[in-house]
């Protein structure tokens, strides 16, 4: 059984920002390594996305619809809808999730 993985524009911008930051701080080699590690891991969600944990901060308030894939310090937040995995965000797990979500809500027009 296979799922289709679909990225939101927000998640694509997140990934680009993470890779740009790593490139600026550590150079192209580290940025390429991270890219080559993250994308196959996310593509692996085609198989069994339910194997990933529910986002703990959301689970604590009773929201169980969102899961996350952990790859090093990075968190890829997604939701399963039918046979589709919708990638919603790619975040640095060292940052506060609540703070990031509030910032996103404030930025929206």
N, C-alpha and C positions, 0 to 999 in steps of 0.2 A: 504494500500500500504506500503510495507516494503523495506527498503534499507539494503544492506549488509555493515557492517563496517569493513574496512581493515586498519590495522596499517602499516605504513612504518617502516623500521628498525630505521630510525632517530627518529621518534616519540616514539618508544619503548625505545630507549636510553635516550631520554629526560625525559620520565616518570620515568625511573629507577634513573636517576640523581636527579630529584626532590625528589623522595621518600628517596633516600640515604641521601640527604642533610637534609631533615626534620628529619630523624631518628638520624643523627649525632648531630643536633642542639637541638632537642626537645624530642627525645626518640621514642621508638617503638610504644607507644600508639598513639602519634600524627601522626606518619607515617602511621599506620594502618587506622586511621580515615580518613586521606586524601585519601588513596587508596580506601577505602570503599565509599567515596563521589565522587571521580573522575570517577571511572570505570562505575558505573551505569549511571552517567550523560552522558558519552560518548556513552554508549550503547543505551541511549535514542535517539540518532541521527538516529536510525533505523526507527523511526516514521516520523518525519518532520524536516529534517536538514535545510530546507530553513527558518525555524523560527529564526535561528541564524543570527546575523548581519554580513555584509560584513566587513572584516578587515579594520578599518578606515584609517590606514596609507597607505594601498594599494588603497582604494577607492579614496583617495585624489589625486592619480596620474592616476586615470581612470581604475584601475584593480579591477574588480568586481567578479572574479572567485573564490576567496578564502573567506571563512567564518570562524567565530570563535565562539566557545562555551566558555562562561565565567563561571568559578566556583571558587568563592573567588578571590584571586589574580592571579589565573592561567588562561591561555589562551590556548585553544586547537584549532589549526588551521587545517582546512580541506578543501577538495574540493569535490563537488558532480560530479560524472561521471556516467551518466546513472542511474542505480539503485544501485550504490555503493558510499559510503562515504569513502574517502581516508583520514585518519588522517595523517597529514604531520608533525606536531610539537606539543609539549606540553611545554609551556613556562611560566616563572614567569612574570606576567604582570607588576611587579614593575621594570623590566629591560627594556631598550630601544630596541624596536623591530628592528629598523634599524641597530643598533650596533650588535645585535644577528645575523641578516641575513648576514651582511658583514663578520662577523667572520666565519660563515658557508661556505661562498663562498671561503674565503681564505684557509680554512682547506681542501677543496676538492683537491684530487690529479689531 
